[in-house]
């Protein structure tokens, strides 16, 4: 019984960390996408303004 609880605890911690890591990765990709979109719009606006 004691072995069972000891072996399941690290698994739940790993699962929790994996979920947090996946969420962080998706959030970073989304922020990079928005930054790319804003920069692209700014460049288009710059060319439109001075073109």
Secondary structure as UniProt FT lines:
FT   HELIX           2..50
//
